[in-house]
Amino acid sequence: MTLENGNPLRGETEDHGNVTHAEALCEAPKRVLACHNCDLLTEVSGPPGSTSLCPRCGAVLYRRKRNCIDRPLAFALCGVVLFAIALTNPFLAMKSGGFVQESTLLTGILELWKQHLYGLGGLVLLTCVAIPLAQLVGLMYILVPLRLQLCAPGSILIFRVIRHLDSWAMMEVFLIGILVALVKLAKMATIIPGIAVVALGLLTIVMTAAMTTLDPPLMWERLDPRR
């Protein structure tokens, strides 16, 4: 790593607007980062919405996100509401010969268990219900106290688990499987998507937005000031 006169250089900062009261919660202390291009140690700082550049090669060192607590908190709250809608409303209805049979997300998992497909049923329950719900509840448990400038007990461990579980939430794959089933069953019966399908599709977008609006380096600094 390269230093100048034994001290890290101060990075150039591009400011993209004034800092609001809500964004004051996202202000991060100064930190020293190594440029991934030229390996220069650079001290970065700046308000939310700014971008720190390497003074040597101009590479982007760090982009600070605006409202990095309020936005994911709002998305997490919206996700919990959508999750409740997806679990309590009809998922699909099959109409054939005047007979209509409705099913929910949980009844589909129960049918897999009744057919002794325990591994598949458990996998669907884990990746499409348990993990996404745990992520949303965990985010709210962490972000609500941070919004009040507090730190909930066990937040560090919970945030680490949330980051680890992010790759195991597979609602997108489940939705693709539903679309494939709809195409195959369209010739056999009339398939009527329920409101839960729409809620699950919106939930996928909301969860992606909640995770992408987080600022992990800032979150670690808020949860553990020693970082």
trRosetta pair geometry for C-beta under 8 A, 3 or more apart (Angstrom, degrees):
i j d omega theta_ij theta_ji phi_ij phi_ji
1 34 5.4 -84 -118 -119 118 121
1 39 5.3 -135 -112 165 52 94
1 40 7.3 116 -168 -129 73 16
1 41 5.1 61 167 -45 119 102
2 38 7.1 -46 28 140 134 91
2 39 5.8 97 1 104 92 88
2 40 4.8 -42 68 -105 105 65
2 41 6.7 -165 74 7 47 78
2 56 8.0 46 85 -50 137 163
3 6 5.8 34 124 -143 132 13
3 7 6.2 151 -178 60 113 17
3 8 5.8 -71 -125 -80 94 50
3 9 7.7 179 -148 -22 54 76
3 40 7.9 136 -81 -157 34 67
3 41 5.2 -12 -85 45 82 122
4 7 6.7 -41 76 66 65 68
4 8 7.9 76 31 -148 78 17
4 9 5.5 52 21 -64 122 98
8 32 4.9 163 -9 -134 174 116
8 41 4.0 -93 -112 126 103 100
8 42 5.7 179 174 -102 105 13
8 43 4.9 125 104 -37 116 85
9 40 6.5 -10 27 161 123 118
9 41 7.2 132 20 92 73 61
9 42 5.1 -32 73 -114 85 75
9 43 6.9 -153 97 17 32 80
9 55 5.1 -108 140 35 139 137
9 56 7.6 122 47 -36 161 93
10 42 7.0 88 -155 -167 8 79
10 43 5.0 -35 -104 65 59 103
10 45 7.9 -40 -152 24 94 100
10 55 7.3 67 80 -42 49 139
11 33 7.8 2 -42 49 143 106
11 42 4.3 76 -61 160 97 125
11 43 6.5 -154 -2 77 83 45
11 44 4.6 1 29 -95 138 75
11 45 7.9 151 50 20 98 57
11 52 4.2 55 115 -175 143 102
11 53 6.0 162 -179 65 100 40
11 54 6.4 -53 -125 -98 101 29
11 55 6.0 -148 -124 -33 46 88
11 61 5.6 -86 -126 24 157 150
12 52 7.1 140 76 -158 44 55
12 53 4.5 -26 69 60 99 101
12 54 7.9 -9 26 75 93 15
12 55 5.6 126 -21 -88 94 75
13 44 7.6 128 -82 -155 100 73
13 45 7.1 -59 -70 82 144 55
13 46 4.1 172 -147 -86 141 136
13 50 5.0 14 -177 170 102 132
13 51 7.1 154 -154 76 56 41
13 52 5.4 -25 -98 -98 76 67
13 53 7.5 -173 -79 15 26 78
14 50 5.9 165 81 -159 51 74
14 51 4.6 -5 51 54 107 93
14 53 6.8 60 -18 -20 101 112
15 46 6.6 -150 -85 -165 82 114
15 47 6.3 48 -130 44 102 108
15 49 7.2 56 -163 99 56 96
15 50 4.8 -28 -101 -100 53 108
16 49 4.3 -121 65 153 103 103
16 50 6.2 -178 8 -87 82 47
16 51 7.5 56 -26 -8 114 91
17 49 5.4 -40 45 125 99 158
18 47 8.0 -44 -168 134 28 163
19 23 4.9 -135 -159 92 76 122
19 24 6.2 97 154 -73 116 68
19 27 7.2 35 -151 -73 148 108
19 47 4.4 -117 -65 -161 119 133
19 48 6.2 107 -120 37 95 90
19 49 7.7 -167 -91 23 70 116
20 23 4.7 92 51 10 75 104
20 24 7.4 -112 100 -21 44 81
21 24 5.7 -37 -161 4 36 118
22 25 6.5 -43 179 15 46 109
22 67 5.5 14 127 -107 119 92
22 69 7.9 -149 177 63 86 96
22 70 5.2 -7 -176 -27 126 149
23 26 5.3 -55 -164 37 59 112
23 27 7.4 85 140 -47 71 79
23 47 7.1 55 137 175 125 97
23 48 4.2 -137 -171 49 111 141
23 49 7.2 -20 -149 -16 148 107
23 66 5.6 -43 -109 -151 119 76
23 67 5.9 -65 -85 -60 76 60
24 27 5.7 -20 -162 -13 46 116
25 68 8.0 -147 101 57 92 77
25 69 5.1 -64 117 25 133 140
25 70 7.6 116 54 -30 138 91
25 146 7.3 108 -180 149 125 89
25 147 7.0 -3 -139 -125 165 48
25 149 7.5 -129 -120 -76 102 83
26 48 4.3 58 94 -81 124 133
26 64 6.9 131 144 176 112 104
26 65 6.9 -108 -166 83 145 68
26 66 6.9 159 59 -146 163 28
26 67 6.7 -112 -29 -74 142 11
26 68 4.4 113 -118 27 125 101
26 69 6.3 -158 -69 -5 89 93
26 215 6.7 92 -150 23 107 150
26 218 6.2 15 -156 -180 71 161
27 47 6.6 -39 -107 -129 92 59
27 48 6.6 -92 -74 -32 56 91
28 31 7.1 -39 144 -10 116 113
28 45 7.5 -151 89 -131 84 64
28 64 6.6 -148 11 -116 119 119
28 215 7.9 -120 -58 137 129 140
28 217 7.1 32 -131 115 151 102
28 218 4.9 -103 -83 -105 116 96
28 221 6.1 95 -140 57 92 159
29 45 7.6 -49 163 -113 33 104
29 221 6.6 -163 25 -170 98 144
30 43 5.7 10 180 -176 114 101
30 44 7.0 163 -153 78 66 41
30 45 4.2 -37 -100 -71 82 120
31 43 7.4 168 89 -148 27 60
31 44 6.0 -20 67 58 76 89
31 45 7.6 141 19 -72 59 72
31 217 7.6 -112 22 172 169 131
32 41 5.6 11 179 -176 110 98
32 42 6.9 160 -152 79 65 31
32 43 5.3 -36 -94 -92 75 64
32 44 7.5 146 -108 12 24 76
33 41 7.5 165 85 -148 29 54
33 42 5.9 -27 64 63 76 84
33 44 5.5 2 13 -2 115 126
33 52 7.7 114 37 103 135 140
33 61 5.1 134 87 -175 140 115
33 62 6.2 157 -18 -36 165 119
34 39 5.8 -10 -178 -152 106 52
34 40 7.2 159 -152 75 59 28
34 41 5.6 -31 -95 -91 70 63
34 42 7.7 135 -107 16 22 77
35 38 4.9 6 96 51 135 75
35 39 6.0 -77 67 -22 83 10
35 40 4.6 22 12 44 124 78
35 41 7.9 -121 -2 -60 80 19
35 42 6.3 61 -46 -3 95 121
35 54 4.3 55 -107 -105 133 138
35 56 6.9 -121 -3 48 169 113
35 57 6.5 131 170 36 150 115
35 59 5.6 115 -161 60 106 126
35 61 6.3 -71 -100 -94 71 99
36 59 6.6 -133 53 144 80 152
37 54 6.8 -138 46 19 113 165
37 57 4.9 -119 99 90 135 157
37 59 4.3 161 1 -41 132 153
38 54 6.5 141 35 166 113 151
38 56 5.1 -105 77 98 159 134
38 57 4.6 157 -21 -20 127 131
38 59 7.3 175 4 6 91 127
40 54 6.0 115 59 -158 121 111
40 55 7.4 -109 121 53 151 80
40 56 4.9 129 -20 6 160 139
40 57 7.6 164 9 2 126 97
42 52 7.4 161 124 158 126 119
42 54 5.9 -151 -33 -123 158 66
42 55 6.5 161 -119 7 125 94
42 61 6.1 -105 76 -95 133 160
44 52 3.9 38 -141 -159 113 171
44 61 5.4 -155 -80 108 142 136
44 62 5.2 100 152 34 162 129
45 52 7.5 96 28 -88 26 131
46 50 3.7 -102 145 85 132 149
46 51 7.8 -57 89 32 160 16
46 52 6.0 -175 5 -66 133 93
46 64 6.2 -162 89 1 97 141
47 50 5.4 98 60 -15 63 120
47 64 7.1 -174 116 90 33 151
48 64 4.9 -129 -125 137 45 114
48 65 6.6 -29 -156 95 97 32
48 66 4.8 115 147 -103 114 54
48 67 7.3 120 159 -20 152 41
48 68 6.9 -149 -130 -11 125 102
49 64 6.3 -37 11 90 24 94
49 65 7.6 38 -71 -167 47 18
49 66 4.6 33 -66 -65 94 104
50 63 7.9 -163 101 -147 39 53
50 64 5.4 23 52 37 70 117
51 60 6.1 -48 -177 -136 113 101
51 62 7.4 178 -152 90 52 46
51 63 4.9 -13 -108 -106 86 78
51 64 7.5 -148 -77 18 41 73
52 60 7.5 103 77 -163 55 57
52 61 4.5 -54 102 62 101 111
52 62 4.7 16 41 51 116 86
52 63 7.8 -149 22 -71 70 37
52 64 7.9 71 -15 -21 95 95
53 58 5.5 -13 179 -153 121 49
53 59 6.9 152 -157 74 71 30
53 60 6.2 -46 -103 -100 68 45
53 61 6.5 163 -120 1 13 94
54 57 5.1 6 96 50 132 76
54 58 6.0 -58 65 -1 84 10
54 59 4.6 24 10 47 126 79
54 60 7.9 -67 -8 -20 86 8
54 61 5.7 125 -56 -52 75 106
60 63 6.5 -2 -180 -46 123 96
62 217 7.5 -52 -142 41 125 159
64 68 7.8 -97 179 -34 69 135
64 215 7.0 24 -150 -128 56 147
64 218 7.6 86 -137 -54 85 134
65 68 4.3 101 87 -80 107 107
65 71 7.9 -99 150 39 117 141
65 213 6.3 159 171 -164 146 58
65 214 7.8 101 56 116 159 14
65 215 4.7 -161 33 -68 115 111
65 218 7.9 -129 41 14 94 142
66 71 7.7 82 101 -26 70 135
67 70 4.3 -60 -169 53 100 107
67 71 4.6 99 116 -27 105 100
67 213 7.6 -26 97 -180 84 120
68 71 6.7 -35 -113 36 22 108
68 72 7.1 14 179 -2 50 111
68 213 6.5 -175 -130 156 57 75
68 214 6.5 80 -171 -151 92 30
68 215 3.9 -17 -155 -2 152 114
68 218 5.9 74 99 71 153 146
68 219 7.8 -123 142 -53 119 86
69 72 6.9 -66 -149 44 23 96
69 73 6.1 21 158 -18 61 118
69 143 5.7 163 -163 -153 80 97
69 146 5.5 -136 -137 114 131 117
69 147 5.7 168 148 -82 124 75
70 73 5.7 -66 -148 40 26 113
70 74 6.2 26 159 -20 66 108
70 147 7.0 99 -83 -113 66 112
71 74 5.9 -55 -147 35 28 109
71 75 6.4 24 157 -13 64 107
71 209 7.8 -107 161 155 102 97
71 210 8.0 -178 131 -118 76 51
71 213 4.2 -106 112 165 125 149
72 75 5.5 -55 -142 42 36 111
72 76 6.0 40 156 -24 68 105
72 139 6.2 -115 152 -172 108 129
72 143 6.1 -155 96 -94 100 154
72 210 4.7 92 -145 -159 77 69
72 211 7.5 93 -125 -65 115 20
72 213 4.8 -173 -59 86 83 105
72 214 5.0 49 -70 -69 154 77
73 76 5.7 -52 -145 35 29 112
73 77 6.5 29 155 -17 63 105
73 139 7.3 -168 -100 146 51 100
73 140 6.9 100 -142 -111 75 62
73 143 4.1 -161 -85 133 99 139
73 144 6.8 130 -138 -69 124 58
73 147 6.2 30 -72 -56 168 132
74 77 5.9 -54 -148 36 31 110
74 78 6.3 30 153 -16 64 108
75 78 5.6 -55 -146 40 32 112
75 79 6.2 38 152 -25 65 105
75 206 5.2 173 -166 -174 88 81
75 207 7.6 154 154 -90 112 23
75 209 4.9 -154 -124 99 147 103
75 210 3.6 -163 106 -76 127 86
75 213 6.7 135 0 32 143 136
76 79 5.4 -51 -147 33 32 116
76 80 6.7 36 153 -22 63 99
76 136 5.1 157 -157 -153 83 72
76 139 4.2 -148 -104 97 148 127
76 140 5.0 -171 131 -58 132 83
76 143 6.7 143 27 32 149 143
76 210 5.2 107 -60 -134 72 141
77 80 5.9 -48 -152 28 33 111
77 81 6.9 32 150 -15 62 103
77 140 6.6 106 -72 -99 70 118
78 81 5.8 -55 -155 36 35 112
78 82 6.4 32 150 -15 68 107
78 206 5.2 -135 102 -146 111 141
79 82 5.6 -55 -144 41 34 110
79 83 6.1 40 154 -26 67 105
79 132 7.7 -130 173 168 125 101
79 136 4.6 -141 103 -115 124 131
79 203 5.7 94 -142 -143 78 81
79 206 4.6 -179 -78 118 87 126
79 207 5.6 93 -118 -71 139 75
79 210 6.3 -47 -27 -30 139 147
80 83 5.5 -50 -146 32 30 115
80 84 6.7 33 153 -20 62 101
80 136 5.3 166 -67 150 79 134
80 137 7.3 97 -97 -73 116 67
80 140 7.1 7 -41 -39 138 146
81 84 5.9 -53 -154 32 32 111
81 85 6.7 30 149 -16 64 105
82 85 5.5 -54 -150 37 36 113
82 86 6.2 36 153 -21 68 107
82 199 4.8 172 -165 -171 81 89
82 200 7.7 156 158 -77 105 28
82 202 5.5 -137 -131 94 143 106
82 203 4.2 -178 121 -78 132 92
82 206 6.2 146 16 23 152 152
83 86 5.7 -54 -145 37 31 111
83 87 6.3 21 159 -13 65 110
83 132 7.1 -180 -103 119 124 112
83 133 6.0 129 -165 -98 154 88
83 136 6.6 -156 -24 33 147 165
83 199 7.8 175 -71 153 17 115
83 203 6.1 104 -69 -122 67 140
84 87 6.1 -62 -144 40 27 104
84 88 6.0 -1 167 1 65 120
85 88 6.5 -75 -136 47 22 94
85 89 5.6 -7 179 2 65 125
85 195 6.7 -85 170 130 108 108
85 196 6.7 -177 135 -106 73 62
85 199 4.1 -159 100 -117 114 156
86 89 7.0 -61 -118 42 15 95
86 91 7.7 50 -170 -97 70 92
86 105 6.0 32 152 -20 88 145
86 196 4.6 100 -144 -156 52 84
86 199 4.1 -153 -66 103 82 119
86 200 4.7 105 -126 -65 132 80
86 203 6.1 -42 -34 -22 145 146
87 104 7.0 61 -173 171 40 121
87 105 5.9 -76 -111 50 54 123
87 106 6.3 53 -156 -30 84 111
87 129 7.6 90 -95 -129 114 108
87 196 7.5 138 -31 -131 16 121
88 104 7.5 -23 -146 -140 10 140
88 196 8.0 175 58 -89 41 112
89 104 7.1 148 87 -118 27 102
89 194 5.9 -179 136 152 94 120
89 195 4.6 -47 143 70 150 105
89 196 4.5 179 82 -55 91 91
89 199 7.0 109 46 3 129 142
90 93 5.9 17 166 -53 138 98
90 102 4.5 -59 -130 -168 123 122
90 103 7.1 88 -154 61 77 30
90 104 6.2 -97 -119 -81 35 72
90 194 3.6 -152 103 -118 83 152
90 195 6.9 81 58 27 75 77
90 196 6.2 -152 93 1 32 113
91 102 7.9 132 41 -180 61 78
91 103 5.6 -48 52 101 105 74
91 104 5.1 120 -14 -142 102 31
91 105 5.1 132 -74 -53 139 63
91 107 7.9 -161 17 46 123 99
91 108 6.7 -59 63 -23 157 125
91 194 5.1 156 155 44 2 126
91 196 4.3 -61 -95 76 61 135
91 197 6.2 102 -165 -52 62 79
91 200 7.9 35 -132 -18 95 136
92 102 7.4 172 93 -148 42 55
92 103 5.6 -5 59 55 82 97
92 178 7.6 -167 -61 -152 131 109
92 191 6.3 -28 -166 -165 110 94
92 192 7.0 137 -168 74 57 55
92 193 6.2 -37 -109 -114 72 46
92 194 5.9 -120 -65 -3 23 99
92 197 6.9 73 -70 -53 75 121
93 100 5.7 3 180 -172 111 99
93 101 6.8 163 -155 81 62 39
93 102 4.6 -24 -100 -96 88 76
93 103 7.6 171 -85 17 43 66
93 191 7.5 142 77 -163 52 45
93 192 4.0 -20 65 63 103 108
93 194 6.2 104 -19 -59 92 98
94 100 7.2 161 80 -151 44 50
94 101 5.0 -12 56 58 94 93
94 103 7.9 24 -4 -2 99 107
94 185 7.3 -67 -119 161 114 139
94 189 5.0 43 -173 118 93 145
94 190 7.4 139 -162 75 47 53
94 191 6.1 -18 -104 -104 68 65
94 192 7.6 -158 -70 22 22 80
95 98 7.9 3 -172 -114 87 8
95 99 7.2 166 -149 83 50 43
95 100 4.8 -11 -99 -100 81 81
95 189 6.1 163 72 173 43 98
95 190 4.1 -26 66 68 103 107
95 191 7.8 -162 23 -71 78 20
95 192 6.2 54 -12 -16 112 113
96 99 5.9 -24 71 60 66 90
96 188 7.1 -24 -100 140 135 74
96 189 3.7 -62 -67 -119 110 112
96 190 6.9 175 -68 22 59 74
100 192 7.9 -7 -144 22 110 135
102 194 7.1 81 -150 -70 104 136
103 107 4.8 -137 -157 85 81 124
103 108 5.6 89 155 -59 127 84
103 111 7.7 -28 -141 -20 135 138
104 107 4.7 94 49 8 77 103
104 108 7.2 -134 92 -8 42 86
104 196 6.5 123 -142 -38 72 168
105 108 6.0 -55 -159 29 30 113
105 109 7.1 26 148 -14 62 104
105 128 7.4 -143 -172 131 122 123
105 129 7.1 149 139 -79 126 113
105 196 6.1 -147 -33 165 102 143
105 200 7.4 139 -81 -74 135 134
106 109 5.6 -52 -154 35 40 111
106 110 6.4 42 149 -20 69 104
106 129 7.7 79 -88 -98 80 152
107 110 5.3 -50 -146 37 38 115
107 111 6.4 45 152 -25 66 100
108 111 5.7 -49 -150 30 32 113
108 112 7.0 36 150 -19 61 100
108 124 7.6 -95 114 142 103 154
109 112 5.7 -50 -157 30 37 114
109 113 6.8 35 147 -16 65 103
109 121 5.2 110 -168 -157 72 88
109 124 5.5 -159 -104 95 96 120
109 125 5.1 92 -149 -70 144 93
109 129 7.5 -40 -53 -13 156 143
110 113 5.6 -54 -154 36 38 112
110 114 6.4 39 149 -21 69 103
110 121 7.7 93 -82 -147 13 131
111 114 5.5 -50 -145 35 36 113
111 115 6.4 26 156 -10 65 107
112 115 6.0 -63 -149 43 30 104
112 117 4.4 -79 -174 75 83 112
112 118 7.9 148 135 -83 91 22
112 120 5.4 -122 -168 96 133 101
112 121 3.4 169 103 -78 120 99
112 124 6.7 118 13 27 165 137
113 116 7.6 39 -179 -80 36 21
113 117 7.1 -96 -76 61 25 65
113 118 6.3 57 -123 -100 70 64
113 121 4.6 150 -57 175 74 176
117 120 4.3 -25 158 42 111 115
117 121 5.5 120 100 -24 82 95
118 121 5.8 -58 -139 42 28 110
118 122 6.0 26 162 -18 65 110
119 122 6.0 -59 -145 39 25 108
119 123 6.3 25 156 -20 63 108
120 123 5.7 -55 -146 35 30 112
120 124 6.4 28 157 -16 65 104
121 124 5.9 -55 -148 37 30 108
121 125 6.3 29 155 -17 65 109
122 125 5.6 -55 -145 39 32 112
122 126 6.0 30 157 -20 67 109
123 126 5.8 -56 -144 37 28 109
123 127 6.0 3 168 1 66 113
124 127 6.6 -65 -132 48 23 92
124 128 5.4 -20 -177 21 64 124
124 129 7.6 48 137 -2 65 101
124 174 7.0 107 -140 -108 88 120
125 128 7.1 -64 -111 53 11 86
125 129 5.3 -43 -160 40 53 122
125 130 6.0 48 145 -18 74 108
126 129 7.4 -9 -46 52 6 78
126 130 5.0 -39 -132 43 43 124
126 131 6.0 49 163 -24 64 103
126 168 7.6 -55 140 159 101 117
127 130 7.9 13 -20 47 18 86
127 131 5.8 -8 -125 24 33 131
127 168 6.0 -121 -114 161 85 76
127 169 6.5 151 -167 -134 69 29
127 170 4.2 -7 169 35 127 102
127 171 7.6 -171 140 -52 81 53
127 173 7.7 -17 138 56 139 121
127 174 7.4 168 107 -45 105 117
128 131 8.0 50 -3 42 15 94
128 132 6.9 -13 -172 4 27 123
128 170 6.7 -61 -67 75 74 73
128 171 5.5 112 -128 -95 76 72
128 174 4.8 69 -99 -55 130 160
129 132 6.9 -77 -148 43 10 98
129 133 6.1 0 167 -10 55 120
130 133 6.1 -68 -147 42 21 107
130 134 6.1 20 159 -20 63 112
131 134 5.7 -55 -142 37 29 111
131 135 6.4 32 157 -22 63 104
131 165 5.2 -166 -156 -180 105 120
131 168 5.3 -128 -139 105 163 103
131 169 4.9 -153 116 -85 118 76
132 135 5.6 -54 -150 33 33 113
132 136 6.5 29 156 -17 66 105
132 169 4.9 103 -73 -138 80 118
132 171 6.0 36 -61 -40 148 123
132 203 7.3 66 169 154 146 120
132 207 6.1 -59 -145 -103 105 154
133 136 5.9 -55 -148 36 33 108
133 137 6.2 26 158 -12 67 109
134 137 6.0 -57 -141 43 29 106
134 138 5.8 31 158 -21 64 113
134 161 7.9 -72 146 131 122 118
134 162 7.8 -158 126 -99 86 75
134 165 6.7 -44 90 135 119 173
135 138 5.8 -59 -143 39 25 112
135 139 6.3 28 158 -22 63 106
135 162 5.4 112 -130 -140 75 91
135 165 6.0 -149 -72 95 103 125
135 166 7.3 104 -115 -89 138 63
135 169 6.4 -33 -13 -66 149 142
135 207 7.0 67 99 -147 136 113
135 211 7.9 -23 175 -73 134 108
136 139 5.9 -53 -149 32 28 111
136 140 6.6 23 155 -13 62 106
136 207 7.2 -79 -70 -105 99 96
136 210 7.5 49 -108 102 74 174
137 140 5.9 -57 -151 39 32 109
137 141 6.2 36 151 -24 66 107
138 141 5.5 -53 -145 34 32 114
138 142 6.4 23 158 -12 65 107
138 158 4.9 -170 -153 175 107 109
138 159 7.5 167 158 -80 113 43
138 161 6.9 -128 -133 83 160 106
138 162 4.8 -167 108 -74 141 117
139 142 6.0 -63 -150 41 30 104
139 143 5.6 9 164 -7 70 119
139 162 6.5 120 -62 -136 77 153
139 210 6.3 16 -157 169 173 129
140 143 6.1 -60 -124 46 27 99
140 144 5.7 30 176 -26 66 110
141 144 7.0 -42 -131 26 14 106
141 145 7.8 2 164 1 46 106
141 152 5.8 -128 162 90 80 168
141 155 7.5 -166 123 -105 91 80
141 158 6.3 -69 89 156 127 165
142 145 7.0 -79 -172 42 27 98
142 146 6.4 16 150 -14 67 118
142 152 6.3 -124 -107 36 42 122
142 155 4.9 116 -119 -145 90 102
142 158 6.1 -166 -60 96 111 123
142 159 5.7 92 -106 -70 158 98
142 162 7.8 -91 -6 -9 145 152
142 219 7.7 34 153 -158 136 114
142 223 7.4 -29 -156 -89 113 121
143 146 5.3 -59 -144 43 38 113
143 147 6.1 47 155 -29 70 100
144 147 5.7 -49 -151 28 30 114
144 148 6.9 14 153 -3 61 106
144 152 7.8 53 68 -46 86 129
145 148 5.6 -66 -151 48 38 103
145 150 3.9 -86 -173 85 93 97
145 151 5.9 138 128 -101 130 10
145 152 4.4 168 3 -42 153 88
145 155 7.4 -114 63 -77 133 139
146 149 7.2 35 -171 -87 37 24
146 150 7.1 -110 -71 62 26 52
146 151 7.0 46 -80 -93 72 59
146 222 5.6 52 -134 150 120 141
146 223 7.9 -51 -85 -70 120 75
151 155 5.6 -113 -174 15 82 147
151 222 7.4 177 -92 147 105 78
151 223 6.1 133 -138 -132 118 54
152 155 4.8 114 66 -62 80 107
154 157 5.2 -51 -168 44 77 111
154 158 5.6 77 133 -24 89 105
155 158 5.6 -61 -143 42 32 110
155 159 6.0 30 161 -20 69 108
155 223 5.0 -143 111 -135 117 114
156 159 6.1 -56 -146 36 25 107
156 160 6.5 26 154 -18 61 108
156 223 5.1 149 -81 150 75 126
156 224 5.7 55 -96 -49 126 114
157 160 5.7 -56 -150 36 31 112
157 161 6.4 30 153 -18 65 106
158 161 5.7 -55 -149 37 33 111
158 162 6.3 36 151 -23 66 104
159 162 5.5 -48 -146 33 35 115
159 163 6.5 35 155 -17 64 103
159 219 6.2 -178 -156 149 148 126
159 220 7.7 -175 116 -84 147 65
159 223 6.2 -118 8 -58 152 168
160 163 5.9 -55 -151 36 30 110
160 164 6.4 28 152 -18 64 109
161 164 5.6 -58 -147 39 33 111
161 165 6.0 25 158 -16 69 111
162 165 6.0 -60 -142 40 27 105
162 166 6.9 52 153 -51 59 89
163 166 5.9 -28 -160 -11 34 118
163 216 7.0 73 -101 -118 133 127
164 167 7.7 -61 172 25 40 96
165 168 5.1 -68 -161 43 62 112
165 169 6.6 68 145 -36 86 93
166 169 6.4 -47 -156 15 34 110
166 211 6.0 119 -131 -138 123 146
169 207 6.8 -124 144 153 152 149
170 173 4.3 -16 171 27 104 118
170 174 6.3 114 119 -22 79 90
171 174 5.2 -53 -150 37 41 117
171 175 6.3 44 152 -22 70 101
171 200 6.5 -153 -172 -178 121 95
171 203 6.7 -84 163 101 166 105
171 204 4.9 -151 103 -92 121 97
171 207 7.3 100 30 36 139 149
172 175 5.8 -53 -151 34 31 111
172 176 6.6 33 151 -18 63 103
172 204 5.7 116 -74 -150 73 135
173 176 5.7 -53 -151 35 34 112
173 177 6.5 38 150 -20 65 104
174 177 5.6 -53 -152 34 33 114
174 178 6.6 37 149 -22 64 101
174 200 7.7 -87 102 170 118 136
175 178 5.5 -49 -152 30 36 115
175 179 6.7 37 151 -18 65 101
175 200 6.5 176 -85 125 104 113
175 201 6.2 106 -126 -93 142 76
175 204 6.5 -51 -23 -45 146 154
176 179 5.7 -52 -152 34 35 111
176 180 6.5 36 150 -18 65 103
177 180 5.7 -53 -149 36 34 112
177 181 6.4 34 153 -18 66 105
178 181 5.7 -56 -149 37 32 111
178 182 6.4 36 152 -23 65 104
178 197 6.9 179 156 -128 155 109
179 182 5.6 -50 -148 31 33 115
179 183 6.7 33 154 -19 63 102
180 183 5.9 -55 -154 33 32 110
180 184 6.5 23 154 -13 66 109
181 184 5.8 -60 -146 41 33 107
181 185 5.9 13 163 -5 70 115
182 185 6.3 -66 -136 47 24 97
182 186 6.3 48 158 -55 62 96
182 191 5.2 -161 -136 100 81 159
182 193 7.5 -10 -104 -65 138 102
183 186 5.9 -35 -152 -5 27 119
184 187 7.9 -65 173 23 35 95
185 188 5.2 -67 -158 44 61 111
185 189 6.1 -27 167 46 96 88
185 191 5.6 91 98 -57 114 128
186 191 6.2 -76 -92 11 63 115
193 197 4.2 -65 -171 35 108 155
193 198 7.4 109 140 -36 118 81
194 197 5.7 122 61 -3 59 93
195 198 5.6 -53 -160 38 48 112
195 199 6.2 49 144 -21 73 106
196 199 5.4 -53 -143 40 37 114
196 200 6.1 39 156 -23 68 104
197 200 5.8 -54 -147 36 28 110
197 201 6.5 30 153 -18 62 105
198 201 5.7 -54 -150 35 31 112
198 202 6.4 27 154 -13 65 106
199 202 5.8 -57 -148 42 31 108
199 203 6.1 38 151 -27 65 107
200 203 5.3 -48 -143 32 32 118
200 204 6.7 41 154 -25 61 97
201 204 5.8 -47 -157 24 33 113
201 205 7.1 26 149 -11 62 102
202 205 5.7 -56 -155 38 40 110
202 206 6.1 38 150 -20 71 109
203 206 5.5 -55 -141 39 33 112
203 207 6.1 33 160 -20 67 105
204 207 6.1 -54 -145 35 25 107
204 208 6.5 26 155 -17 60 108
205 208 5.8 -58 -152 37 30 111
205 209 6.3 29 153 -18 66 108
206 209 5.7 -56 -149 38 31 111
206 210 6.3 35 152 -23 66 104
207 210 5.6 -49 -145 32 33 113
207 211 6.5 26 158 -13 65 105
208 211 6.2 -61 -149 40 29 104
208 212 6.1 17 159 -11 66 114
209 212 6.0 -63 -138 43 28 104
209 213 6.0 21 165 -16 66 113
210 213 6.4 -62 -143 37 22 104
210 214 7.2 36 153 -35 57 99
211 214 6.0 -43 -161 10 35 117
214 219 6.3 -3 -177 -41 102 138
215 218 4.0 24 109 28 117 118
215 219 6.2 157 84 -24 62 86
216 219 5.3 -55 -140 35 32 115
216 220 6.4 33 162 -20 67 101
217 220 6.0 -54 -152 33 31 109
217 221 6.6 27 152 -15 64 107
218 221 5.6 -57 -150 38 36 111
218 222 6.3 33 153 -18 69 105
219 222 5.8 -56 -146 38 31 108
219 223 6.1 19 159 -11 67 111
220 223 5.9 -61 -140 44 29 104
220 224 6.0 -34 178 42 68 99
220 227 4.9 -44 138 80 104 167
221 224 7.2 -78 -123 69 19 59
221 225 6.7 47 -175 -115 62 43
221 227 5.3 -120 -91 84 59 104
222 225 8.0 12 -136 -72 16 67
224 227 5.0 73 94 -8 100 105
